[in-house]
Amino acid sequence: MAAIEAGRRGRRVLVIDHAKAAGEKIRISGGGRCNFTNLDIRGERFLSQNPRFALSALKRFTQWDFIARVDAAGIRWHEKTLGQLFCDGSAKEIIAMLLSDLEKAGGNLWLQTELGAVERQGQGFRIETSRGVVEAESVIIATGGKSIPKMGATGYGYRVAESFGLPLVETRPALVPLTLAEQVLEPMKPLAGTSVTGRASVGKTGFDEAILFTHRGLSGPAILQISSYWREGETLRLDLAGGQDAARVLREARQAAGRVALRTALAQILPEKLARHLETISGLQGNLADQSNAALDQLAGLVHDLPITPVGSEGYRTAEVTLGGVSTEALEARTLQAKAVPGLFFVGEVVDVTGWLGGYNFQWAWSSGWAAGQVA
């Protein structure tokens, strides 16, 4: 996006990428269909030490602007859920669109090219590459974060920022499955593969989507979302009822068929394995008819507010994005240019701006790249 916009302004543009193919993160996203934006882009859905920083770029190049480009390229798309837009066909269509726009703008692309130091040289920059030294008036760092190293992700962009004295916000994996300690996981192992629509919360922040129990811990969209807010030592609260009133369901079941087991009544709300697990950890004995209202409320409490304390996450290996990065205090919000280093820009995931799951991080990439491309 940055190269396309700069090229359209008549700038001579070179994109340097150490990967074998352009846009690998685009290619694998959304199960190969690329969740390329979201209909409901809002500033509060981006995490940063300065949450308002992203608004300038997001408001000047919006989701509608990117959708217009997708439409103009003849790419068919659909809304899957919660405003998330996906290609009807392949994510490769988005890559092809961008590469075509880059070519039309006169930009060049070097693949499989390793990058070395970026240094000031007069009013411009000197960039070491495996193809030799490149000199440029402006440099835009769009190298992403540390997420999914097998895709080629590295901390290169952070090293460039540090070499120019720019501050970094501590990085950590985000939109990532959470892991449980062995003693917590052991009694939950039969639940591996079980999914339920529910709510995962930390403090006052919560997300209503699918929760998946895995052989290592917790995953699913609700867990990936809350992982950006969770910190080590904090307890997650899981509401597994999917909007139903567990206490009411249990009391009505007791009245209609008091001789059934607790897990049988719970199975009206939950998958059978999960119902059996909650019956076990509740410590209650006997059938529904044997339970007082207080006992049923206790059981319903587990359904609506199950506390689980993760021990960690799956890390950058599977994290969709990286929290933290180049501090927004060091950058101009309108242009993404480093305040102390004219001509040096940082866009996308390498910046301390992280969106929710669902197309937000791609939109930040498009918008921030567009903003830098207007002036670089």
C-alpha angles and dihedrals in degrees: 000000000000092000093046092052094045090048092051088057089058097259120145103244134194123183114201119196128171092207125098092236134026122252100014092160088053091050096055098039123109093014089301095313099089119233088225100178145338129246092222106055111170131169093234089062091069123080119218140130082253105035092182093058094086095053097083095059094036092053095046096048106028136185087261090058092054092044088054090056091048090050092047089054090055093244112153117218143174140204109247104183139322092016094305113150122207135178114257086220128023135334085232087077090066091049091049091050093052094045090049091050090048091052092047089050089055096248124151126220126207113193127189089025118139119219127220133175124345111209138176113257114180108302092339141042142269115216123193115216136167087252092054138272119327122199120205141169092220135024124200115196108209098155100129124219137292096280118129101004091190086069089057099266115157140162091253095122092053091051091053090050091050092048088061093045096252116153121245130210110225111268128225137164115275136186085031137139115259125230131218132216114259094249090053093042098048098075090041097053093100087062094064108129094019115131130189135174107244147119128279116198142181113187108315095340119092141158129210110213141096120320117202125197111214137185088260102036136286134346140149129106096293091052094045089052096048092045089076089061100035121096130193112280095025122120122232119219114213124199104196099176098093092223096314125124104243095190092054092047091051094048093047090049091051090053094046100039113003095172096067121103120260091246090054091056092044089052088071086071105022140041110272096250092051092047090053091049094052091047089054097048093044089068091217118145131207135017130313092270090059093059128093122220088257091054092050090048089052091053092045088051089062090051093051101034113025109168117216125170112205118211095211145313138274087258131217090324091081104009111123093211143006122246117218126016135143107012115251088220087073095052137069108242094216098050106016087231120147107253093218097040114050111209096027116107135181121200139173126003096352087072123078091260119108124176133208121265112276112067098312096114093050090051090052088052093051094044098044092044090050092050094051091044091059092066111015 
